[in-house]
Amino acid sequence: MAVLRLLGRSVQGLVHLGDGSGDVRDAFRTGVPVIPYWGVKGNVDSDSKVPLFRQIEAGGKKILLAHGHRYPLGQDLYSLVRIAKEAKANAFFYGHTHIPHYEERSGIVLMNPGSISRPRGPWGPSFAIIEASPLSSYLDVKIYELFIRQQKASLRAIHL
């Protein structure tokens, strides 16, 4: 909720990569700006209406979304690259590890924004902002860590 309040209407869409699939609906009920939303089911989600895998388009780029618990993750993300190439996608966004990650491999963007509500690893709550301009062949990915002190939220870019 803090991120949506902080960024307001500048966000054109929201992607949730699982584990807490109801978090976004709950945030919208509290009065934060309602924006287009795409989510996938994580390994701790029980809502059968949320898909395990999704494909979206942003700025003319095809992006695959999955929580990641059904794919081998860790040091070798080759399975995600292979799936993205077969789908002729530009990117594969995943969650599951709750640890921010960004890399480009074989022309495919692999990105995990971390987690706002269940962070792991050396960073606190984190999320990503992705800009997908139809005028560029690139996805501009920035991952931020969220800090909340004395009811005031601030952001710091994570450099991976």
Secondary structure, DSSP 8 states (H G I E B T S, - for coil): -HHHHHHGGG---EEE-SS-TTHHHHHHHTT-----EEE---TT---TTS-SEEEEEETTEEEEEE-STTS--TT--HHHHHHHHHTT-SEEEE-SS-S-EEEEETTEEEEE---SSS--TT--SEEEEEE--TT-SS-EEEEEEEEEETTEEEEEEE--
